[in-house]
């Protein structure tokens, strides 16, 4: 038996954010906690939403105290603001950091037994749905608006907690590519490669099945075609819209079947060295793909085709290797760092990183069984 969980409703298209006040009123909400981050205030993106709320006479309180790898403290601070303002809906505007923080705030608001935040790790035993969340992504990568997952950093233990809860999924997603147009090249590249990692890991993970395979292959195809265009010219709205859709489609898949070792290894890098999640995934993806190749050759051949490689004259092994090479070529094309040493990682931390990755919730989904020594060797290759 298979299960698929998606959010209730989504809007797509440039300018679709204008439906927000109508949807808030239609659903009977009266007061908004707007969760975002300071960079989006600085770039003028938050104003695109607050102006809509103000014009519609909808009360709101803005909360922006969020790190790029959101922490337990960020969530607890957001909960305090929620209690002060008495909001009845959360509007999450941002990338995974803002939307993940909103999910934790929303879940705890209706399940106060989990107010320590750390008890939400894994599959938590919550009993009530999150308070309503409306998500407006500003990056084309995490697909947090359509997933049942969120990631919070336990700063005391330098650990990223992956939380999985169908009750946290937003009631509404508004995927407006105009909100993504201010993303700088580096963030466009990193979040786009994050989406590619979701699609590839979701396609080869142990839980993959026919429906999610369709999502993931289409996402790979779109990302391979449109990510370089979006990075080269941020004003290319066709590329922005296609990337916004591709990352959403990938999220429809991986949220329901899980991921693998790339994410298992990326999470400790974010927790210990505050490396942006998309950058960590993008850097590690080719190394882990090479490690997994023997276990997934036929699927790798599919990935090569989706990446646009001409495979007609190639053997199965050559097709599989072509998939790895195509991913590495794309990462280089969009200027993703290729070595952990370039990101300030301390080599002496590799054993600790490996231990954390081995027990990460994503690692068991990897198609090839992995041992501690394997993970450390991969970190060393990537260093």
URJOMO-V798693 format. One record per run of one state. SS is the DSSP state (H for helix, E for strand, C for the rest). FROM is the first residue (numbers start at 1). LEN is the number of residues. If there is no record, write none. Layout:
BEGIN
((SS:FROM:LEN) (SS:FROM:LEN))
END
This chain:
BEGIN
((C:1:8) (E:9:4) (C:13:3) (H:16:11) (C:27:4) (E:31:5) (C:36:2) (H:38:5) (C:43:2) (H:45:11) (C:56:3) (E:59:5) (C:64:7) (E:71:1) (H:72:14) (C:86:3) (E:89:6) (C:95:1) (H:96:15) (C:111:1) (H:112:3) (C:115:3) (H:118:3) (C:121:1) (E:122:2) (C:124:9) (E:133:5) (C:138:6) (H:144:3) (C:147:2) (E:149:6) (C:155:4) (E:159:6) (C:165:1) (H:166:3) (C:169:3) (E:172:4) (C:176:1) (H:177:4) (C:181:4) (H:185:20) (C:205:5) (H:210:23) (C:233:4) (H:237:21) (C:258:3) (H:261:13) (C:274:3) (H:277:19) (C:296:1) (H:297:10) (C:307:9) (H:316:18) (C:334:6) (H:340:4) (C:344:3) (H:347:12) (C:359:4) (H:363:3) (C:366:6) (H:372:11) (C:383:1))
END
